[in-house]
């Protein structure tokens, strides 16, 4: 009896009334959510728009699920089409059996369709999503724990996995938890891609190629430890050969991409770059319009004030003229009267009398002259 080990769940499904809640499905769903969430953050940091990663994932995820299931069914066809087997089980994805190779291949096709519809480059989108895919795989592998599958050779290590099910030829016992090894490896791959991308500014699909190559290295030795049935070619499991071929292709792509397209894409989503200035221009124009309207209002107010001042000045001037020319005010009359010296009035009276006398003399002279002429 092992003193320390990793226990397996007695069953991988809970029932909420008539609705079955399967641990394997939950792990897949949570993994997809994490991949899209992290991919969206990285996409925005690269200059993309919010929601683009999710929109393309709507295409990539269903294609990936179909591709992963197809790869599993094709490479393990005897589980579904041999004598005594029910081919309908090939559609029961919740029972486990998704090949990552088929999921990446067909999921990439779905992503390409989504990228074409949005007019963005697939390599840039794949770079943004690469570490998220690794973390999604790390979470998804725990679905194998719920189903008591994908374990390695027998061991007495303190972290051995205790298998209790005898379904599909399983033998209860203690085995290497290869699902846990792969989960931890995928976490390391995710952080490796994030570090390398920040350090070397990977672009044009090289971050995704690094994820693929690093994952294949770990999958190679982990696959070699597994004891479940699989096809062998030259003494190696089929998935080992697949990992080797995909690793070489990923490294080749990484090297050629670095030579042909060094650096990183400056623009990953043209529409995002076009929208940002448009919003800024619109805001700026709005501010300019507000400023212009404010200036126009100020000018209108100034004109109104000037006009009112002019009208007020004109009225005041008219009143002043009328006061000076026509009707002097009582106060001014009083002041002028009081300010005139007494002699002035006397002189005025004497002047009046003198004028009257002079007028009388001129009249008498005229009468005398007219008498002489007659």
C-alpha positions as CSV (number, residue, x, y, z in Angstrom):
1,X,0.0,0.0,0.0
2,X,1.3,3.4,-1.0
3,X,1.6,5.9,1.9
4,X,1.4,8.9,-0.5
5,X,-0.3,9.1,-3.9
6,X,-2.7,11.1,-6.0
7,X,-6.2,9.8,-5.7
8,X,-8.5,9.4,-8.7
9,X,-12.1,10.6,-8.5
10,X,-14.6,7.8,-8.1
11,X,-16.6,9.2,-11.0
12,X,-16.0,12.0,-13.5
13,X,-19.6,13.3,-13.7
14,X,-22.0,15.0,-11.4
15,X,-25.8,15.2,-12.1
16,X,-27.7,18.4,-11.5
17,X,-31.1,16.9,-11.8
18,X,-31.3,15.5,-15.4
19,X,-28.3,17.5,-16.5
20,X,-24.9,15.7,-16.4
21,X,-21.9,17.9,-15.4
22,X,-18.8,16.2,-16.7
23,X,-15.3,17.1,-15.3
24,X,-13.7,16.5,-18.7
25,X,-16.0,19.0,-20.4
26,X,-15.5,21.6,-17.7
27,X,-11.7,21.4,-18.0
28,X,-12.0,21.9,-21.8
29,X,-14.3,24.9,-21.3
30,X,-12.2,26.5,-18.7
31,X,-9.1,26.0,-20.8
32,X,-10.7,27.7,-23.8
33,X,-11.8,30.6,-21.6
34,X,-8.3,31.1,-20.3
35,X,-6.8,30.9,-23.8
36,X,-9.2,33.5,-25.2
37,X,-8.8,35.8,-22.2
38,X,-5.0,35.8,-22.3
39,X,-4.9,36.0,-26.1
40,X,-7.2,39.0,-26.0
41,X,-4.9,40.9,-23.6
42,X,-1.8,40.1,-25.7
43,X,-3.7,41.1,-28.9
44,X,-4.7,44.5,-27.5
45,X,-1.1,45.0,-26.4
46,X,0.1,44.3,-29.9
47,X,-2.3,47.0,-31.2
48,X,-5.4,45.0,-32.0
49,X,-9.0,45.6,-31.1
50,X,-10.9,44.2,-28.2
51,X,-13.0,41.2,-29.1
52,X,-11.1,40.2,-32.2
53,X,-9.5,37.1,-30.6
54,X,-12.9,35.9,-29.4
55,X,-14.5,36.5,-32.8
56,X,-11.9,34.3,-34.4
57,X,-12.1,31.7,-31.7
58,X,-15.7,31.2,-32.6
59,X,-14.3,29.7,-35.8
60,X,-11.2,28.1,-34.3
61,X,-12.7,26.3,-31.3
62,X,-15.3,24.2,-33.1
63,X,-12.9,23.3,-35.9
64,X,-10.3,22.4,-33.2
65,X,-12.7,20.1,-31.4
66,X,-13.7,18.3,-34.6
67,X,-10.1,18.0,-35.6
68,X,-9.0,16.7,-32.2
69,X,-11.7,14.1,-32.2
70,X,-11.0,13.0,-35.8
71,X,-7.3,12.5,-35.1
72,X,-8.1,10.4,-32.0
73,X,-10.8,8.3,-33.8
74,X,-8.5,7.7,-36.9
75,X,-5.4,6.8,-34.9
76,X,-7.4,4.6,-32.5
77,X,-10.1,3.3,-34.9
78,X,-10.1,-0.1,-33.2
79,X,-11.8,1.4,-30.2
80,X,-14.8,2.3,-32.2
81,X,-15.0,0.1,-35.4
82,X,-13.6,-3.2,-34.3
83,X,-15.7,-6.3,-33.5
84,X,-17.9,-5.7,-30.4
85,X,-17.5,-2.0,-30.5
86,X,-20.2,0.6,-31.1
87,X,-19.2,3.2,-33.7
88,X,-21.6,5.7,-32.1
89,X,-19.1,6.0,-29.3
90,X,-16.9,7.9,-31.7
91,X,-19.2,11.0,-31.2
92,X,-19.0,10.8,-27.4
93,X,-16.4,13.5,-26.9
94,X,-17.2,13.8,-23.2
95,X,-15.7,10.3,-22.6
96,X,-12.3,11.6,-23.6
97,X,-10.2,11.3,-26.7
98,X,-9.0,14.6,-28.3
99,X,-5.7,14.5,-30.2
100,X,-3.9,17.8,-29.8
101,X,-2.3,17.4,-33.3
102,X,-5.7,17.3,-35.0
103,X,-7.0,20.1,-32.8
104,X,-4.2,22.4,-33.7
105,X,-4.3,21.5,-37.4
106,X,-8.0,21.9,-38.0
107,X,-8.3,24.6,-35.4
108,X,-5.7,26.5,-37.4
109,X,-8.0,26.2,-40.5
110,X,-10.9,27.6,-38.6
111,X,-8.7,30.5,-37.4
112,X,-7.5,31.2,-40.9
113,X,-11.1,31.5,-42.0
114,X,-11.9,33.9,-39.1
115,X,-8.7,35.9,-39.8
116,X,-9.6,36.2,-43.5
117,X,-13.1,37.5,-42.6
118,X,-11.5,40.1,-40.3
119,X,-8.7,41.0,-42.7
120,X,-5.8,40.3,-40.3
121,X,-2.7,38.1,-40.6
122,X,-3.1,34.6,-39.1
123,X,0.6,34.4,-37.8
124,X,0.1,37.6,-35.7
125,X,-3.1,36.1,-34.2
126,X,-1.4,32.8,-33.5
127,X,1.5,34.6,-31.8
128,X,-1.0,36.4,-29.4
129,X,-2.8,33.1,-28.6
130,X,0.2,30.8,-28.3
131,X,0.8,30.9,-24.5
132,X,-2.9,30.8,-23.9
133,X,-3.1,27.6,-25.9
134,X,-0.4,26.1,-23.7
135,X,-2.2,27.0,-20.5
136,X,-5.5,25.7,-22.0
137,X,-3.8,22.3,-22.6
138,X,-2.5,22.3,-19.0
139,X,-6.0,22.8,-17.7
140,X,-7.5,20.4,-20.2
141,X,-5.2,17.5,-19.1
142,X,-7.0,17.4,-15.8
143,X,-10.0,16.1,-17.7
144,X,-8.0,12.9,-18.2
145,X,-7.7,12.7,-14.4
146,X,-11.4,12.8,-14.1
147,X,-11.7,10.0,-16.6
148,X,-8.8,8.0,-15.1
149,X,-6.9,7.8,-18.4
150,X,-3.5,8.7,-19.9
151,X,-1.3,7.4,-17.1
152,X,2.2,5.9,-17.4
153,X,4.1,2.9,-16.1
154,X,3.7,1.5,-12.6
155,X,5.6,3.3,-9.9
156,X,6.0,3.6,-6.2
157,X,6.8,7.3,-6.2
158,X,4.9,9.4,-3.6
159,X,3.2,11.3,-6.4
160,X,1.9,8.1,-8.1
161,X,-1.6,8.2,-9.5
162,X,-4.0,5.7,-8.0
163,X,-6.2,4.1,-10.7
164,X,-9.3,2.4,-9.3
165,X,-11.3,1.8,-12.5
166,X,-11.1,-1.5,-14.5
167,X,-13.1,-0.2,-17.5
168,X,-11.7,-0.7,-21.0
169,X,-8.9,-3.0,-19.8
170,X,-7.5,-0.8,-17.0
171,X,-5.7,-2.5,-14.2
172,X,-6.1,-0.8,-10.8
173,X,-2.8,0.2,-9.3
174,X,-0.3,3.0,-8.9
175,X,1.1,4.6,-12.0
176,X,3.1,7.7,-13.3
177,X,0.6,10.6,-13.6
178,X,1.6,11.5,-17.1
179,X,-1.4,13.8,-17.4
180,X,0.1,15.8,-14.5
181,X,3.6,15.8,-16.1
182,X,2.1,17.1,-19.4
183,X,0.1,19.7,-17.5
184,X,3.1,21.1,-15.7
185,X,5.1,21.0,-18.9
186,X,2.5,23.0,-20.7
187,X,2.5,25.6,-17.9
188,X,6.3,25.9,-18.4
189,X,5.9,26.2,-22.2
190,X,3.4,29.0,-21.7
191,X,5.7,31.1,-19.5
192,X,8.6,30.3,-21.9
193,X,6.7,31.8,-24.8
194,X,5.7,34.9,-22.8
195,X,9.3,35.5,-21.7
196,X,10.8,34.9,-25.1
197,X,8.2,37.1,-26.8
198,X,9.0,40.0,-24.4
199,X,12.7,39.5,-24.6
200,X,13.1,39.0,-28.4
201,X,10.0,40.6,-29.8
202,X,8.9,37.5,-31.7
203,X,6.6,38.1,-34.7
204,X,5.2,36.6,-37.9
205,X,4.3,33.4,-36.2
206,X,7.5,32.7,-34.4
207,X,6.0,32.8,-30.9
208,X,3.5,30.1,-32.0
209,X,6.3,28.1,-33.6
210,X,8.3,28.3,-30.3
211,X,5.2,27.0,-28.4
212,X,4.8,24.1,-30.9
213,X,8.5,23.1,-30.7
214,X,8.7,23.3,-26.9
215,X,5.5,21.3,-26.5
216,X,6.7,18.6,-28.8
217,X,9.9,18.2,-26.8
218,X,7.9,17.5,-23.6
219,X,5.3,15.4,-25.4
220,X,8.0,13.1,-26.8
221,X,9.3,11.9,-23.4
222,X,5.9,11.9,-21.7
223,X,4.4,9.9,-24.6
224,X,7.2,7.4,-24.2
225,X,6.1,6.7,-20.6
226,X,2.5,5.9,-21.4
227,X,1.1,2.4,-21.3
228,X,-2.2,2.8,-23.0
229,X,-2.7,1.1,-26.3
230,X,-1.3,2.8,-29.4
231,X,0.1,2.1,-32.8
232,X,3.9,1.7,-33.0
233,X,6.2,2.4,-35.9
234,X,9.8,1.1,-35.6
235,X,9.4,0.7,-31.9
236,X,8.0,4.2,-31.2
237,X,4.5,5.2,-30.5
238,X,2.7,7.0,-33.4
239,X,2.5,10.2,-31.3
240,X,6.2,10.2,-30.8
241,X,6.8,10.2,-34.5
242,X,4.2,12.9,-34.9
243,X,5.9,15.0,-32.2
244,X,9.3,14.6,-33.9
245,X,8.0,15.6,-37.3
246,X,6.0,18.6,-36.0
247,X,9.1,19.7,-33.9
248,X,11.3,19.7,-37.0
249,X,8.7,21.7,-39.0
250,X,8.3,24.2,-36.2
251,X,12.0,24.8,-35.9
252,X,12.4,25.1,-39.7
253,X,9.6,27.7,-39.8
254,X,11.1,29.6,-36.9
255,X,14.5,29.9,-38.6
256,X,13.2,30.7,-42.1
257,X,10.7,33.3,-40.7
258,X,13.5,35.0,-38.7
259,X,15.6,35.3,-41.9
260,X,12.8,36.3,-44.3
261,X,10.7,38.5,-41.9
262,X,12.8,39.7,-39.0
263,X,11.3,41.8,-36.3
264,X,7.6,42.0,-35.4
265,X,4.6,43.3,-37.2
266,X,4.0,47.0,-36.6
267,X,0.3,46.7,-37.5
268,X,-1.6,43.6,-36.7
269,X,-5.1,44.9,-37.3
270,X,-5.3,47.9,-39.7
271,X,-8.9,48.7,-38.7
272,X,-7.8,49.3,-35.1
273,X,-5.2,51.8,-36.2
274,X,-7.7,53.6,-38.4
275,X,-10.4,53.7,-35.7
276,X,-8.1,55.2,-33.0
277,X,-7.1,58.3,-34.9
278,X,-10.7,58.7,-36.1
279,X,-11.9,58.8,-32.6
280,X,-9.1,61.2,-31.6
281,X,-9.9,63.4,-34.6
282,X,-13.5,63.4,-33.8
283,X,-12.8,64.4,-30.2
284,X,-10.4,67.1,-31.4
285,X,-12.8,68.4,-33.9
286,X,-15.5,68.4,-31.3
287,X,-13.3,70.4,-29.0
288,X,-12.4,72.8,-31.9
289,X,-16.1,73.2,-32.7
290,X,-16.9,73.9,-29.1
291,X,-14.0,76.4,-28.9
292,X,-15.2,78.0,-32.2
293,X,-18.7,78.2,-30.9
294,X,-17.4,79.7,-27.6
295,X,-15.4,82.3,-29.5
296,X,-18.4,83.1,-31.7
297,X,-20.5,83.5,-28.6
298,X,-17.9,85.7,-27.1
299,X,-17.7,87.8,-30.2
300,X,-21.5,88.1,-30.4
301,X,-21.6,89.2,-26.8
302,X,-18.8,91.7,-27.4
303,X,-20.7,93.1,-30.4
304,X,-23.9,93.3,-28.5
305,X,-22.1,95.0,-25.6
306,X,-20.4,97.4,-28.0
307,X,-23.7,98.1,-29.8
308,X,-25.4,98.7,-26.6
309,X,-22.6,101.0,-25.4
310,X,-22.8,102.9,-28.7
311,X,-26.5,103.3,-28.5
312,X,-26.2,104.3,-24.9
313,X,-23.4,106.8,-25.8
314,X,-25.5,108.2,-28.7
315,X,-28.5,108.7,-26.4
316,X,-26.4,110.2,-23.8
317,X,-24.8,112.5,-26.4
318,X,-28.2,113.6,-27.7
319,X,-29.4,114.3,-24.2
320,X,-26.3,116.3,-23.6
321,X,-26.7,118.3,-26.8
322,X,-30.4,118.9,-26.0
323,X,-29.5,120.1,-22.6
324,X,-26.7,122.4,-23.8
325,X,-28.6,123.8,-26.8
326,X,-32.2,123.8,-26.1
327,X,-33.2,123.6,-22.5
328,X,-30.5,124.2,-19.9
329,X,-31.2,122.5,-16.7
330,X,-32.6,124.4,-13.7
331,X,-29.4,123.7,-11.7
332,X,-27.2,125.0,-14.5
333,X,-29.5,128.2,-14.9
334,X,-29.3,128.8,-11.2
335,X,-25.6,128.3,-11.1
336,X,-25.0,130.7,-14.0
337,X,-27.4,133.2,-12.6
338,X,-25.7,133.1,-9.2
339,X,-22.2,133.2,-10.7
340,X,-22.9,136.3,-12.8
341,X,-21.8,139.5,-11.0
342,X,-24.3,142.3,-10.3
343,X,-22.5,144.6,-12.6
344,X,-23.1,142.4,-15.5
345,X,-26.9,142.8,-15.2
346,X,-26.5,146.6,-14.9
347,X,-24.3,146.7,-18.0
348,X,-26.9,144.6,-19.8
349,X,-29.7,147.0,-18.9
350,X,-27.7,150.1,-19.9
351,X,-26.7,148.4,-23.1
352,X,-30.3,147.8,-23.9
353,X,-31.3,151.4,-23.3
354,X,-28.4,152.7,-25.5
355,X,-29.5,150.5,-28.3
356,X,-33.1,151.7,-28.0
357,X,-31.9,155.4,-28.1
358,X,-29.7,154.7,-31.2
359,X,-32.7,153.1,-32.9
360,X,-34.9,156.1,-32.2
361,X,-32.3,158.5,-33.5
362,X,-31.9,156.5,-36.8
363,X,-35.7,156.5,-37.2
364,X,-35.9,160.3,-36.8
365,X,-33.1,160.9,-39.3
366,X,-34.8,158.7,-41.8
367,X,-38.0,160.7,-41.4
368,X,-36.2,164.0,-41.8
369,X,-34.4,162.9,-44.9
370,X,-37.6,161.7,-46.5
371,X,-39.3,165.1,-45.6
372,X,-36.5,167.0,-47.4
373,X,-36.8,164.9,-50.5
374,X,-40.5,165.5,-50.6
